[in-house]
Amino acid sequence: MVARTLSLALIAACCTARADEPVARVVESHGYAKAIELKLGTTRAVLCPEVGGRVLEFSRGGADAMYFDPAEKKRTPGKPGPVSAGRFDYGPELVVTPHPKKWGGEWSAEIAKDESVKLTGPDDAGIRVTREFRLVKHRESVGLSCVQTLTNTGDAVREVCHWGRSFSPAGGICAIPLGDRPSRFPSKYAMYEEGATINVRPADDNIRERDGFLEIVAPPRKPKLGFDTYAGWLAYVMPGDVAFVKRFPTFHDRVYNEAAAITLSVWSPKGAMIELEPIGPRERLKPGASASFTEDWWLLPHPFPKPGAKLDLKALAAQVEKETLPPK
């Protein structure tokens, strides 16, 4: 069920909203009858309260940063199926209590007066999750602010962390700024090998260091990589000449409780998608306590390199600095 906290006057105003004002409405999209569209100018986000409380589409001028699995349209209601596109989760990955209702179940939705949307997950595993989405404008770009809040509904202290898990289409180049703090990893990244082995001295020809960045130019030998950068953003430049940028806060003085104490992970299997995963610090929640983490998403026009050429990483960094809001 989608609730809307709008008066009749505000509803009428929404019908004549200016092109530079955000608009939120319930639509049919991607095979879901109760999707919610957020739109501002040519930027569009489509949310899915029916399965997993996630983002089905994040596009600018028709260029979509999300990978949506076509098998989702063939799903059977009430039965588990693929959960793709703009997923969010919480960890730590290897020890978190499973929470299948939140991952693939139905969420409640509320459209607020300011055209933001709040999704609330079902009770599951002692953690209540809410996600708030709004479109924000900065210079010529429009971003999607994604705020996930975790609340301990149990009777014991819980240690959790934010975990972004969105899918984008494969075929792009992932650029990860290293920032100004030395990495703990000799190769400046960790590679997750077979089983529970985490290799902190890997070598892979598809991952290269250049101009203060690590670039993933193709799927590496093993798909899951971890990074301890504190730069607070990454960019995924896609063949359609668009860069999908995620900005997120990092904390030098806090504990990161994933197994390798990473702030960011990228999962690059040989296939149709890549997973971009900002990771938050440890939140030690007493009963009733809450903690929030924000990812700001942006789509920027940026040329994909021609065959034999390389990304201009310095130009990319300057563009991101100019055209996106800093983490809140």
HELIX and SHEET records of a PDB file:
HELIX    1   1 LEU A    8  CYS A   15  1                                   8    
HELIX    2   2 PRO A   70  LYS A   74  5                                   5    
HELIX    3   3 PRO A  100  GLY A  104  1                                   5    
HELIX    4   4 LEU A  313  GLU A  323  1                                  11    
SHEET    1   A11 VAL A   2  ARG A   4  0                                        
SHEET    2   A11 SER A 108  ILE A 111  1                                        
SHEET    3   A11 VAL A 117  THR A 120 -1                                        
SHEET    4   A11 ILE A 127  HIS A 138 -1                                        
SHEET    5   A11 SER A 141  ASN A 152 -1                                        
SHEET    6   A11 SER A 290  PRO A 301 -1                                        
SHEET    7   A11 VAL A 242  ARG A 247 -1                                        
SHEET    8   A11 TRP A 233  MET A 238 -1                                        
SHEET    9   A11 ILE A 173  PRO A 177 -1                                        
SHEET   10   A11 PHE A 213  ILE A 216 -1                                        
SHEET   11   A11 ILE A 207  ARG A 210 -1                                        
SHEET    1   B 5 VAL A  23  SER A  29  0                                        
SHEET    2   B 5 TYR A  32  LEU A  40 -1                                        
SHEET    3   B 5 THR A  43  CYS A  48 -1                                        
SHEET    4   B 5 ARG A  54  ARG A  60 -1                                        
SHEET    5   B 5 ALA A  63  ASP A  64 -1                                        
SHEET    1   C 7 GLY A  86  GLY A  91  0                                        
SHEET    2   C 7 ARG A 158  PRO A 169 -1                                        
SHEET    3   C 7 MET A 273  PRO A 278 -1                                        
SHEET    4   C 7 LEU A 264  TRP A 267 -1                                        
SHEET    5   C 7 LYS A 224  PHE A 227 -1                                        
SHEET    6   C 7 ALA A 190  TYR A 192 -1                                        
SHEET    7   C 7 ILE A 198  ASN A 199 -1                                        
SHEET    1   D 3 GLY A  86  GLY A  91  0                                        
SHEET    2   D 3 ARG A 158  PRO A 169 -1                                        
SHEET    3   D 3 GLU A 283  LEU A 285 -1                                        
END                                                                             
